[in-house]
Amino acid sequence: MEQMKAASFIALLGCCFALMFAAAAKGQVYLSGVSIVTVYSADESHYLRTVPYDREYPTLRGRTGVFRTGSEKPVYTMDQSIEIWDDPRHVAISDDGRVIVYLLSYDPPDDAPGLMAVNIYRDGRFVKGFSTKELTGKDRSENGNLLFVDWELNRKRASGESFEYADDRQRFLAEHSVFEAAGRFSLIDFELNVHSIDLNSGTYAGRVPFEEVFETIKDRPEKRRSNWENVDPPYFESFPELKGGKDVIAELGRFLGMKPVAPHSEDSEKYKSYKLTIGGLISRGGNFEVESVEIESGSGIDQKQVRAFFELGRFEDTGLTERFDKWYLGKEVILLRKSDDDLARKEKEIEVEAEKKRFEERQKADKIDGRYIPADIGECMLELDKILSEADKAEFRSLPNRDETIKYHFGLGMWLRNNWHLWGGSRLQKYFFDLGVFHPDDMSGIILEHYYDWLKGDTGSWKKWEEKRREELRKAKEGDN
């Protein structure tokens, strides 16, 4: 793997893990709550209100209505939400309500209409989008943010340190990385260029260096009225029951001529089960809108039949709160098996043998899924030297002692466990098994500790550890005999 120079690999991995669990995360993650947001046009004659149908970021699931001020009847609606992760300034609506512009400042897919860096709509229809590279000529900076951010200033704010703006320029950049002025929606990118969208026509008006226009724009940003309403999302523990109280999984099994299997049950040990992953939205009245169906191969299940079951069924909708007429249930996993017990038992025996064979093959392979698997800790050191940038290595060396490598357990450590298959079987896993280390968390921890030693100049510490483990195991075996 080529050394990652543009961004810190360690920081990137740590950030990815944090985003998975942060309450207000950025990325394709689940948020802890949801918000219904209202944003007014500059003259306040129109406003938009966007209601999400899930807790993911970024997403288009939801509904947005455009209204004349004073009316609760929409001029038009859009069958999507407008993603305003944490700042209503990231969306603007023209005075006549016809043009909507919004940006996704953090890590959008950049290739899906509505989920690009900048998205332009007219009369409720997507008309144009721009990726970060189209706007800036470059991929995103290492922080993943399209917008200019003064990170040192942000750090002082977050830590509660007192600070003063160095000058009007720094104040403007800190307070107006996105702003509206004279009918234009503008943003300042990480390259310090100002990009503008004309709200009257919904067209891109070009970019210009910030320094060239600062004196012109510094007193012009307009305040836009908005309302941010945090609400509790609908709650569904799993698939709701069918109307009348019937269990969905049992009824689906009957419909398909199969039997349900509970995860980690005695049946799951005896019979081969097939995984169905169903994604969709439940709407008021109990209809279910199927978004995705994934079926494990070999099941013989017809995807059309699965879709028909969910689309024709009626489900309990009591989990929907009054502010939402639909809600995304996520992707639910259902396990079903063949109804013939003997056939399902035979399939399980074949599956177990096949998995055993795959496991044995993985324990010998030098590559899995195209990635090189180290044979021992020494090779782990060499591979980490290739993977990590000089900045990453410097960060490692700066730790006060090897015990501090625990800070990377949920970043780089997780990457090691997953990519070197310390859970699912690999020759590196077998190496540790042979040394009496059986938990992947312990394996990755040992690798990180010895990499710290390696970077500090003790390149033989791992070999001494290995020899000590072998001696301990030899003595333990002699004691047993």
Secondary structure, 3 states (H helix, E strand, C coil): CCCCCCCCHHHHHHHHHHHHHCCCCCCCEECCCEEEEEEECCCCCEEEEEEECCCEECCCCEEEEEEECCCCCCCEEECCCCCCCCCHHHEEECCCCCEEEEECCECCCCCCCCCCCEEEEECCEEEEEECHHHHHCCCCCCCCECECCCHHHHHHHHHCCCCCCCCHHHHHHHHCCEEEECCEEEEEECCCEEEEEECCCCEEEEEEEHHHHHHHHCCCCCCCCEEEEEECCCCCCCCCCECCCCCHHHHHHHHHCEEECCCCCHHHHHCCEEEEEEEEEEECCCCEEEEEEEECCCCCCCHHHHHHHHHHCCECCCCCCCCCCEEEEEEEEEEEEECCHHHHHHHHHHHHHHHHHHHHHHCCCCEECCEECCCCHHHHHHHHHHHCCHHHHHHHHCCCCHHHHHHHCCCHHHHHHHHCCCCCCCHHHHHHHHCCCCCHHHHHHHHHHHHHHHHCCCCCHHHHHHHHHHHHHHHHHHHHC
